[in-house]
Amino acid sequence: MTISSRSIAVGFLIVSCSAVVFSQGLVTQRNLSLAMAKTIAEATIGECRAKNFHTSAVVVDRAGQVLVVLRDEQATAATVEMATRKAYTARTFRMTTLDFQKRTSDPAFAAQRNVSQILALGGGVPIQIGDEVIGGVGSSGSSQEQDDACAKAGVAKIAGLLK
């Protein structure tokens, strides 16, 4: 092997090993802070309360784990579970639960409604930075359309921070 072919082979080996090392490196993620989650939940409840609805709001993180639960004093206990499932559904399927409801009315997707903790009712909204979903918010206690509007208002409250 000549010196130049040996140099090329060594260079190729170094580049190949570097790719392996980089592919095994740390993964950097953007996550919701507790403060952001609280702001979203408070704004969600506030939007519904301003329209005389007594609701619950739940915010989940990028893994679908609950960060914040707020229940209006006059909201029923069932609204907490429904808001939790709506937030989880929005986060998991990366779309509003109204859109999920429409999509799963197609028999080709209907089985997705059977996944544990999924709820195909309006009121769940994904929390996104660009195309990256970092959480979800669910609202429950009013109509599906109103719950959807309240959840969207919650996310809108921190929109400036989602850049």
C-alpha positions, -999 to +999 in steps of 0.1 A: +000+000+000+014+034-009+017+062+015-012+082-001-035+051-002-026+044+034-034+080+043-068+078+026-076+045+044-066+060+078-087+091+070-117+070+060-113+049+093-112+081+114-143+095+097-162+062+101-153+060+138-164+096+143-198+089+129-203+060+153-192+081+183-215+110+173-245+086+168-240+074+204-239+109+219-263+127+240-298+137+228-308+173+234-345+180+239-367+210+246-390+204+274-419+223+291-409+239+324-433+236+353-438+274+351-449+272+315-472+243+322-488+262+350-493+292+328-509+271+301-533+254+326-542+287+343-549+304+309-570+274+298-591+275+330-594+313+328-606+312+292-634+288+300-643+305+333-647+338+314-674+321+295-690+307+327-678+271+322-664+252+352-637+230+337-605+212+344-572+216+326-543+192+325-508+197+309-486+167+300-450+167+290-433+153+259-435+118+274-473+122+281-467+124+318-489+148+338-472+181+349-501+201+361-538+195+370-562+223+378-599+218+385-623+247+389-641+245+423-674+237+406-661+212+380-669+176+384-643+150+392-648+133+358-635+164+341-600+157+355-598+123+339-612+135+306-588+165+304-559+141+312-568+117+284-574+146+260-539+161+267-523+126+263-541+120+231-531+154+216-495+148+226-494+112+214-510+117+180-496+152+175-529+168+166-559+183+183-584+158+196-611+173+173-588+164+144-581+130+159-619+125+164-625+132+127-596+111+115-606+081+136-641+081+123-625+065+092-626+027+098-589+025+087-580+045+118-608+037+142-587+011+162-565+040+175-594+049+198-588+017+216-553+026+228-551+030+265-557+065+279-569+078+245-601+100+243-615+111+209-634+142+222-625+178+215-605+197+240-570+184+236-542+204+219-506+196+213-479+220+225-454+225+198-422+242+189-423+242+151-430+206+142-417+192+175-444+182+200-432+189+236-465+183+254-502+185+253-530+204+271-565+191+277-597+210+288-629+193+299-662+206+313-678+225+285-687+216+249-660+200+228-656+231+206-654+253+237-629+230+254-608+231+222-609+269+222-599+271+259-570+247+254-558+267+224-560+299+245-538+282+271-511+274+245-515+309+230-506+324+263-470+311+260-467+312+222-439+338+224-418+313+244-423+284+219-397+296+194 
